[in-house]
Amino acid sequence: MPDARVHDTPDTPPAPPCTLVIFGAGGDLTKRLLMPALYNLAGGGLLDQKFSVLGVDHNPLTDDGWRDDLTGTMESFTKDTSAEFHAERIDPRSWGFIRERLHVMQGDFSEEATFRDLAGRLTGNVVFYLAVSARFFGPIVKGLGKAGLLKQGDGAFRRVVIEKPFGVDLASAKALNETILAQGDESQFYRIDHFLGKETVQSILALRFANALLEPIWRSEYVDHVEITAAETIGVEERGRFYEPTGALRDMVPNHLFQLLTMVAMEPPGSFDAEAVRDEKTRLVTAIRPVSPQDAVRGQYAAGREEGKAVPAYRDEPDVAKDSRTETYVALRLAIDNPRWSGVPFYLRTGKRLADRHTAITVHFKPAPFTLFRGADGDEPASNVMRLNIDPEPGSFTGLNVKRPGPQMHLAAIESGFRYADFFDPAPTVGYETLLYDCMMGDPTLFQRADTIEASWAAVDPLIKAWKDAPVCLYPAGSPGPKEAEELLSRDGRAWLPLGKK
């Protein structure tokens, strides 16, 4: 059975005692991600003995009923290898630690009585987790504020974790920030993006700033272009009701993809203090030139084949309009207006029902600036390419030119790199463990500030408006995406790295 470690360092202290209040206790996010994350934290000894969970849900639930339901869900993960969390067996000690600390109450998120009841049950440190539909974010934070539940004193903290999507455009993001900041201080609000919970995403900063050989070449003088890809083979599944008004642009770009962009392109912070890191991320996002429709491709999957099986078109999925123009694929060409990246295009793409599941950042360096190897036989050094694989096979791989064995100078392109699994024991994780732990510890480094969120929406807001009534380019399910995305790069004399490239 895999152990429940989260950190390899044995001296990681447990989080301080607190109550985790989960709004949306009966929801999918709580079952699939939050409970496995808490289980892993418990197994790693990272939760205080006085830790507890209080669930709030509009449906009638009892403590024993909720505990039994979540226990059944945890046990089901031992049989479902496709789930975000999978274990050979559930460790009774780790799950028992969580189970006996689970309590639940019924409450309507829009009624003052719910928050009065909460106030009577809570003392000390509290983290409020909004595992609910985005339409409840504002009302819940208002309810917490009105009931005095966000007041801090006597050394106790009160923090709120807010899931994405944080707004649907720049105006709504600004309005939501205004609503929540009227109830508390910026330091109390943790806008979460689970991509930053991935170890391989966090390690980008270590790769960049802990290796002196990279920093001198990590700039426009040496980098030709950068690709960021987040490709999925799954379709919209049963999420049509959510996806129809959202689409791939809102769902993935100003959050997940821009977070990867900040990690790979931000300036070195003065320290790893949370605000120093978040300052540099915000400066980077602010420097993104607003995206024009000419630098973007909007696609939607048609019927096709995925892993040898016929799959339906997006418009034939449940809860999707038959004439839907919602995009399931986005490709963008971004420009960053700062000295480090002036003239370097960043190409971003994300989509569903693509040929391969693959999340990676690929840095293409400029060709070597000499003609030493350009002989009559046509030998020419290949451009160096560094791939930072995030999922599903985390690692780092760099293309190099070497001499082929033999009496003459002939070049061969090889790849050097490492896979995380070859060096580190895998620890079970759903990506929320570090984020929950950091929130309890009061470390906001991996969470987004109000100004970062608004700068991200500002970069794509012109595109959202331009795409309001625009058609979509269809692509067959199981393909690399629409041909228009290939043309986006080919007009610059470039091409995407093939999706199947590992």
C-alpha positions as CSV (number, residue, x, y, z in Angstrom):
1,M,0.0,0.0,0.0
2,P,1.4,3.4,-0.8
3,D,2.1,5.5,2.2
4,A,0.3,8.8,2.9
5,R,3.3,11.1,2.7
6,V,2.9,14.6,1.3
7,H,6.4,15.9,2.0
8,D,9.6,14.0,2.0
9,T,11.1,16.2,4.6
10,P,10.5,14.6,8.1
11,D,10.7,17.9,9.9
12,T,7.6,19.5,8.3
13,P,5.5,20.6,11.3
14,P,1.8,19.9,11.5
15,A,-0.6,22.7,10.8
16,P,-2.0,24.5,13.8
17,P,-5.3,23.4,15.3
18,C,-8.2,24.6,13.3
19,T,-11.7,23.8,12.1
20,L,-12.2,23.4,8.3
21,V,-15.7,24.5,7.4
22,I,-16.7,23.1,4.0
23,F,-19.7,24.7,2.3
24,G,-21.0,22.1,-0.1
25,A,-20.3,19.1,2.2
26,G,-22.3,16.7,0.0
27,G,-20.7,17.8,-3.3
28,D,-18.4,16.1,-5.7
29,L,-15.4,18.3,-4.9
30,T,-15.6,17.4,-1.2
31,K,-15.8,13.7,-2.0
32,R,-13.3,13.3,-4.8
33,L,-10.6,15.8,-3.7
34,L,-10.9,17.3,-0.3
35,M,-11.4,14.1,1.7
36,P,-8.6,12.2,0.0
37,A,-6.3,15.3,0.5
38,L,-7.2,15.4,4.2
39,Y,-6.6,11.6,4.4
40,N,-3.1,12.1,2.9
41,L,-2.3,15.0,5.3
42,A,-3.4,12.8,8.2
43,G,-1.2,10.0,7.1
44,G,1.7,12.4,6.8
45,G,1.2,13.6,10.4
46,L,0.5,17.1,9.2
47,L,-2.8,17.7,11.0
48,D,-3.1,18.7,14.6
49,Q,-4.9,16.5,17.1
50,K,-7.4,19.3,17.6
51,F,-8.2,19.5,13.8
52,S,-11.9,19.1,12.9
53,V,-14.2,19.4,9.9
54,L,-17.6,20.9,9.9
55,G,-19.6,20.4,6.7
56,V,-22.5,22.7,5.7
57,D,-25.0,21.6,3.0
58,H,-28.5,22.5,2.0
59,N,-29.5,18.8,2.1
60,P,-30.3,17.2,5.4
61,L,-27.3,15.2,6.6
62,T,-26.4,13.6,9.9
63,D,-22.9,13.1,11.3
64,D,-23.1,9.3,11.0
65,G,-24.7,9.4,7.6
66,W,-22.1,11.8,6.2
67,R,-19.3,9.7,7.7
68,D,-20.6,6.5,6.2
69,D,-21.2,8.1,2.8
70,L,-17.6,9.5,2.7
71,T,-16.2,6.2,3.9
72,G,-17.9,4.4,1.1
73,T,-16.5,6.9,-1.4
74,M,-13.0,6.5,0.0
75,E,-13.3,2.7,-0.3
76,S,-14.5,3.0,-3.9
77,F,-11.2,4.7,-4.8
78,T,-9.4,1.3,-4.2
79,K,-11.3,-0.1,-7.2
80,D,-11.2,2.9,-9.5
81,T,-7.8,3.3,-11.0
82,S,-9.0,6.3,-13.2
83,A,-9.9,8.4,-10.1
84,E,-7.6,11.4,-9.1
85,F,-7.0,9.4,-5.9
86,H,-6.2,5.7,-5.9
87,A,-4.8,3.4,-3.2
88,E,-4.5,-0.4,-2.8
89,R,-6.4,0.0,0.5
90,I,-7.5,2.7,2.8
91,D,-5.4,2.9,5.9
92,P,-7.8,2.7,8.8
93,R,-5.7,4.8,11.1
94,S,-5.4,7.7,8.7
95,W,-9.0,7.6,7.6
96,G,-10.1,7.0,11.2
97,F,-8.4,10.2,12.2
98,I,-10.5,12.1,9.7
99,R,-13.7,10.2,10.1
100,E,-14.1,10.8,13.9
101,R,-13.5,14.5,13.3
102,L,-16.3,14.9,10.7
103,H,-19.5,16.9,11.7
104,V,-22.2,18.3,9.5
105,M,-25.1,20.8,9.7
106,Q,-27.8,21.7,7.3
107,G,-28.1,25.3,6.1
108,D,-29.2,27.5,3.3
109,F,-26.3,29.5,2.0
110,S,-28.5,32.6,1.5
111,E,-30.1,32.7,4.9
112,E,-28.8,34.6,7.9
113,A,-29.9,31.8,10.2
114,T,-27.2,29.5,8.7
115,F,-24.4,31.9,9.7
116,R,-25.9,32.5,13.1
117,D,-25.9,28.8,13.7
118,L,-22.3,28.6,12.5
119,A,-21.2,31.4,14.8
120,G,-22.5,29.4,17.8
121,R,-20.5,26.4,16.9
122,L,-17.1,27.9,16.0
123,T,-14.2,29.2,18.1
124,G,-10.5,29.6,17.5
125,N,-8.9,29.1,14.1
126,V,-11.2,28.5,11.2
127,V,-10.7,27.9,7.4
128,F,-13.9,28.3,5.4
129,Y,-13.8,26.3,2.1
130,L,-16.3,27.3,-0.6
131,A,-16.7,24.0,-2.5
132,V,-19.9,25.4,-4.1
133,S,-21.1,26.8,-7.4
134,A,-19.5,30.2,-8.2
135,R,-22.9,32.0,-7.8
136,F,-22.6,31.4,-4.0
137,F,-19.2,32.9,-3.5
138,G,-20.4,36.4,-2.9
139,P,-23.4,35.5,-0.7
140,I,-21.5,33.2,1.5
141,V,-18.7,35.7,2.1
142,K,-21.3,38.4,2.8
143,G,-23.0,36.0,5.3
144,L,-19.8,35.2,7.0
145,G,-18.9,38.9,7.3
146,K,-22.3,39.9,8.6
147,A,-22.3,37.2,11.3
148,G,-18.9,38.4,12.5
149,L,-17.3,35.1,11.5
150,L,-14.3,36.8,9.7
151,K,-13.2,38.8,12.7
152,Q,-9.8,37.9,13.9
153,G,-8.4,38.3,17.4
154,D,-6.7,36.8,20.3
155,G,-4.2,35.1,17.9
156,A,-6.9,33.2,16.1
157,F,-7.2,33.3,12.3
158,R,-10.2,33.3,10.0
159,R,-9.5,32.4,6.3
160,V,-11.6,31.7,3.2
161,V,-10.7,29.5,0.3
162,I,-12.4,30.4,-2.9
163,E,-12.5,28.0,-5.9
164,K,-12.5,28.9,-9.5
165,P,-14.0,30.3,-11.7
166,F,-13.4,33.6,-10.0
167,G,-15.6,35.7,-12.2
168,V,-16.5,35.1,-15.8
169,D,-14.8,38.3,-17.2
170,L,-12.9,41.3,-15.9
171,A,-16.0,43.2,-14.7
172,S,-17.4,40.2,-12.7
173,A,-14.0,39.5,-11.2
174,K,-13.7,43.1,-10.1
175,A,-17.2,43.0,-8.6
176,L,-16.5,39.8,-6.7
177,N,-13.2,41.1,-5.4
178,E,-15.0,44.3,-4.2
179,T,-17.7,42.1,-2.5
180,I,-15.3,39.9,-0.6
181,L,-12.8,42.6,0.3
182,A,-15.6,44.6,1.9
183,Q,-15.9,41.7,4.5
184,G,-12.2,41.2,5.3
185,D,-8.6,41.8,4.5
186,E,-6.9,40.5,1.4
187,S,-4.7,38.3,3.6
188,Q,-7.7,36.3,4.6
189,F,-8.8,35.2,1.1
190,Y,-7.1,32.3,-0.6
191,R,-8.1,32.1,-4.3
192,I,-7.2,28.6,-5.2
193,D,-5.9,27.1,-8.4
194,H,-5.3,23.4,-8.0
195,F,-2.7,23.4,-10.8
196,L,-0.3,25.0,-8.3
197,G,-0.8,22.1,-6.0
198,K,1.1,19.9,-8.4
199,E,4.7,19.2,-7.2
200,T,5.9,19.4,-10.8
201,V,4.5,22.9,-11.3
202,Q,6.0,24.2,-8.0
203,S,9.4,22.6,-9.1
204,I,9.5,25.0,-12.1
205,L,10.7,27.7,-9.8
206,A,13.4,25.5,-8.3
207,L,14.6,24.4,-11.8
208,R,14.8,28.1,-13.0
209,F,16.2,29.8,-10.0
210,A,18.4,27.1,-8.3
211,N,20.4,26.3,-11.4
212,A,22.8,29.0,-12.4
213,L,23.3,27.6,-16.0
214,L,19.7,28.4,-16.9
215,E,19.1,32.0,-15.8
216,P,21.6,33.6,-18.3
217,I,19.8,32.0,-21.3
218,W,16.2,32.4,-20.0
219,R,15.5,35.5,-22.1
220,S,14.8,36.8,-25.6
221,E,18.5,36.8,-26.7
222,Y,18.4,33.0,-26.6
223,V,14.7,31.8,-26.6
224,D,12.9,31.7,-29.9
225,H,9.4,30.8,-28.6
226,V,7.6,29.0,-25.8
227,E,4.7,26.5,-25.9
228,I,2.3,25.8,-23.1
229,T,0.0,22.8,-23.6
230,A,-2.8,21.4,-21.5
231,A,-4.5,18.7,-23.6
232,E,-7.1,16.3,-22.4
233,T,-8.6,13.1,-24.1
234,I,-11.8,13.3,-22.1
235,G,-14.8,15.2,-23.3
236,V,-17.2,17.4,-21.3
237,E,-18.7,14.2,-19.8
238,E,-21.6,15.1,-17.5
239,R,-20.5,18.8,-17.0
240,G,-22.5,20.2,-19.9
241,R,-24.6,22.4,-17.6
242,F,-21.4,24.1,-16.3
243,Y,-19.4,24.0,-19.5
244,E,-22.0,25.5,-21.9
245,P,-21.8,29.1,-20.4
246,T,-18.1,28.7,-19.5
247,G,-16.1,27.2,-22.4
248,A,-12.4,26.4,-22.6
249,L,-11.2,30.0,-22.6
250,R,-12.8,30.9,-19.2
251,D,-12.3,27.5,-17.8
252,M,-8.5,27.1,-18.5
253,V,-6.7,30.2,-19.7
254,P,-6.8,33.0,-17.2
255,N,-6.2,30.5,-14.4
256,H,-4.4,27.2,-15.2
257,L,-2.5,28.2,-18.3
258,F,-1.6,31.7,-17.0
259,Q,-0.3,30.1,-13.8
260,L,2.0,27.9,-15.8
261,L,3.0,31.0,-17.8
262,T,3.9,33.0,-14.6
263,M,6.0,30.1,-13.3
264,V,8.1,29.9,-16.4
265,A,8.3,33.6,-17.3
266,M,8.3,35.6,-14.1
267,E,11.3,37.6,-13.0
268,P,13.4,36.2,-10.1
269,P,11.7,37.4,-6.8
270,G,13.9,39.0,-4.2
271,S,13.1,36.1,-1.9
272,F,10.5,33.3,-1.7
273,D,8.4,35.4,0.7
274,A,4.8,35.0,-0.5
275,E,4.3,38.6,-1.4
276,A,7.7,38.8,-3.3
277,V,6.7,35.9,-5.4
278,R,3.1,37.1,-6.0
279,D,4.4,40.6,-6.9
280,E,6.5,39.1,-9.7
281,K,3.6,37.0,-10.9
282,T,1.4,40.0,-11.1
283,R,4.0,42.1,-13.0
284,L,4.3,39.3,-15.5
285,V,0.5,39.0,-16.1
286,T,0.1,42.7,-16.3
287,A,2.8,42.8,-19.1
288,I,0.7,40.4,-21.3
289,R,-0.6,42.3,-24.3
290,P,-4.4,41.9,-24.6
291,V,-5.1,39.1,-27.0
292,S,-6.7,40.0,-30.4
293,P,-9.0,37.6,-32.3
294,Q,-6.3,37.4,-35.0
295,D,-4.0,35.7,-32.5
296,A,-6.5,33.2,-31.3
297,V,-8.2,30.0,-32.5
298,R,-11.5,28.8,-31.1
299,G,-12.4,25.1,-31.7
300,Q,-15.1,22.6,-30.7
301,Y,-14.8,18.8,-31.0
302,A,-17.0,16.9,-33.5
303,A,-17.7,13.2,-33.4
304,G,-14.6,11.0,-33.7
305,R,-12.7,8.2,-32.2
306,E,-10.8,8.2,-28.9
307,E,-8.7,5.2,-27.9
308,G,-10.4,3.1,-30.7
309,K,-13.9,3.9,-29.5
310,A,-16.5,6.1,-31.2
311,V,-17.3,9.2,-29.2
312,P,-20.0,11.8,-29.7
313,A,-19.6,15.5,-30.8
314,Y,-19.7,18.1,-28.1
315,R,-23.2,19.2,-29.4
316,D,-24.5,15.7,-28.7
317,E,-23.3,15.6,-25.1
318,P,-25.9,15.9,-22.3
319,D,-27.1,19.5,-21.4
320,V,-25.4,20.9,-24.5
321,A,-27.3,23.0,-27.1
322,K,-27.5,21.4,-30.6
323,D,-26.3,24.7,-32.1
324,S,-23.7,25.4,-29.4
325,R,-20.9,27.8,-30.1
326,T,-19.1,27.0,-26.9
327,E,-15.4,26.4,-27.5
328,T,-13.8,23.2,-26.2
329,Y,-10.4,24.2,-27.6
330,V,-8.4,27.4,-27.5
331,A,-5.0,28.3,-29.0
332,L,-3.4,31.7,-28.4
333,R,-0.4,33.7,-29.4
334,L,0.7,35.9,-26.6
335,A,3.2,38.8,-26.4
336,I,4.8,39.9,-23.2
337,D,5.8,43.5,-23.1
338,N,8.9,43.5,-20.9
339,P,12.7,43.5,-21.6
340,R,13.2,39.8,-20.8
341,W,10.6,38.5,-23.3
342,S,10.4,41.3,-25.9
343,G,9.8,39.7,-29.3
344,V,9.3,36.1,-28.0
345,P,5.9,34.7,-28.8
346,F,4.2,32.4,-26.2
347,Y,1.8,29.9,-27.8
348,L,-0.8,28.5,-25.5
349,R,-3.3,25.7,-26.3
350,T,-5.8,23.7,-24.3
351,G,-8.6,21.4,-25.4
352,K,-10.8,18.4,-24.8
353,R,-11.1,15.2,-26.8
354,L,-7.6,15.6,-28.2
355,A,-5.2,12.9,-29.4
356,D,-3.2,12.7,-26.2
357,R,-3.4,13.7,-22.5
358,H,-0.4,15.9,-22.0
359,T,0.4,19.0,-19.9
360,A,3.8,20.5,-20.6
361,I,5.9,23.7,-21.1
362,T,8.3,23.6,-24.0
363,V,11.0,26.2,-24.4
364,H,12.5,26.4,-27.9
365,F,15.9,28.1,-28.0
366,K,17.3,29.9,-31.0
367,P,19.7,28.0,-33.3
368,A,23.4,28.1,-32.5
369,P,24.7,31.4,-34.1
370,F,27.5,29.9,-36.2
371,T,28.0,27.9,-39.4
372,L,30.8,25.6,-38.2
373,F,28.8,22.5,-38.9
374,R,27.0,23.5,-42.0
375,G,29.1,21.5,-44.4
376,A,28.5,20.2,-47.9
377,D,26.7,17.1,-46.4
378,G,24.0,19.3,-45.0
379,D,24.7,18.8,-41.3
380,E,23.3,21.6,-39.2
381,P,22.7,21.8,-35.5
382,A,19.1,21.3,-34.4
383,S,17.6,23.9,-32.2
384,N,17.8,23.0,-28.5
385,V,14.4,22.3,-27.0
386,M,13.7,22.0,-23.2
387,R,10.4,20.2,-22.2
388,L,9.0,20.5,-18.7
389,N,6.5,17.7,-18.5
390,I,3.9,18.2,-15.9
391,D,1.4,15.4,-16.6
392,P,1.1,12.4,-17.0
393,E,4.9,11.6,-16.9
394,P,6.6,14.4,-14.9
395,G,10.1,15.2,-15.8
396,S,12.5,17.5,-17.7
397,F,14.0,16.8,-21.1
398,T,16.5,18.8,-23.2
399,G,17.5,18.2,-26.8
400,L,21.2,18.4,-27.5
401,N,23.5,18.0,-30.5
402,V,26.3,15.5,-30.3
403,K,28.8,13.9,-32.7
404,R,27.8,10.6,-34.3
405,P,30.4,7.9,-33.8
406,G,32.7,7.6,-36.9
407,P,35.7,9.3,-38.5
408,Q,33.8,12.3,-39.8
409,M,32.0,15.1,-38.0
410,H,28.4,14.3,-38.4
411,L,25.8,15.5,-35.9
412,A,23.0,13.7,-34.2
413,A,20.2,15.1,-32.0
414,I,19.7,13.4,-28.7
415,E,17.6,14.0,-25.6
416,S,18.9,14.2,-22.1
417,G,16.6,14.4,-19.0
418,F,15.1,12.8,-16.0
419,R,11.8,11.5,-14.8
420,Y,10.6,12.3,-11.3
421,A,9.6,8.7,-10.7
422,D,13.3,7.6,-11.2
423,F,14.5,9.8,-8.4
424,F,11.7,10.3,-5.9
425,D,9.3,7.8,-4.3
426,P,5.8,8.7,-5.5
427,A,3.5,10.0,-2.8
428,P,-0.3,9.7,-3.3
429,T,-1.7,13.2,-4.0
430,V,-4.8,14.8,-5.5
431,G,-3.1,18.2,-5.8
432,Y,-4.9,19.8,-2.9
433,E,-2.7,18.6,0.0
434,T,-0.1,21.3,-0.2
435,L,-2.7,24.0,-0.8
436,L,-4.8,23.0,2.2
437,Y,-1.7,22.7,4.4
438,D,-0.4,26.1,3.2
439,C,-3.8,27.8,3.9
440,M,-3.8,26.4,7.4
441,M,-0.2,27.6,7.9
442,G,-1.0,31.0,6.5
443,D,1.3,30.8,3.5
444,P,-0.4,32.4,0.5
445,T,2.4,31.9,-2.0
446,L,0.5,29.4,-4.2
447,F,-2.7,31.4,-4.1
448,Q,-3.8,34.3,-6.3
449,R,-4.2,37.9,-5.2
450,A,-7.0,40.2,-6.4
451,D,-4.7,42.2,-8.6
452,T,-3.3,39.0,-10.3
453,I,-6.8,37.7,-11.0
454,E,-7.9,41.0,-12.5
455,A,-4.8,41.4,-14.7
456,S,-5.4,37.8,-16.0
457,W,-9.0,38.7,-17.0
458,A,-7.8,41.9,-18.6
459,A,-5.5,40.0,-21.0
460,V,-8.4,37.9,-22.4
461,D,-11.3,40.2,-21.9
462,P,-11.1,41.7,-25.5
463,L,-11.2,38.1,-26.8
464,I,-14.2,37.2,-24.7
465,K,-16.1,40.1,-26.1
466,A,-15.0,39.4,-29.7
467,W,-16.0,35.7,-29.4
468,K,-19.5,36.4,-28.1
469,D,-21.2,35.6,-31.4
470,A,-18.3,34.1,-33.3
471,P,-18.4,30.7,-34.9
472,V,-16.1,27.8,-33.8
473,C,-13.7,25.7,-35.9
474,L,-14.7,22.0,-35.7
475,Y,-12.1,19.3,-35.1
476,P,-12.6,15.5,-35.0
477,A,-12.4,14.0,-31.5
478,G,-9.1,12.2,-31.1
479,S,-7.2,14.6,-33.4
480,P,-4.5,17.2,-32.4
481,G,-7.1,19.9,-32.7
482,P,-8.4,22.3,-35.5
483,K,-6.1,23.0,-38.5
484,E,-6.5,26.7,-37.8
485,A,-4.3,26.1,-34.7
486,E,-1.6,24.7,-36.9
487,E,-1.9,27.8,-39.2
488,L,-1.5,30.1,-36.2
489,L,2.1,28.9,-35.8
490,S,2.9,28.1,-39.5
491,R,2.4,31.8,-40.4
492,D,5.3,32.5,-38.0
493,G,7.3,29.7,-39.6
494,R,6.9,27.5,-36.5
495,A,4.9,24.3,-35.6
496,W,3.5,22.8,-32.4
497,L,5.4,20.0,-30.8
498,P,3.3,16.9,-31.6
499,L,0.9,15.9,-28.9
500,G,2.2,12.4,-28.7
501,K,5.7,13.6,-27.9
502,K,6.7,12.4,-24.4
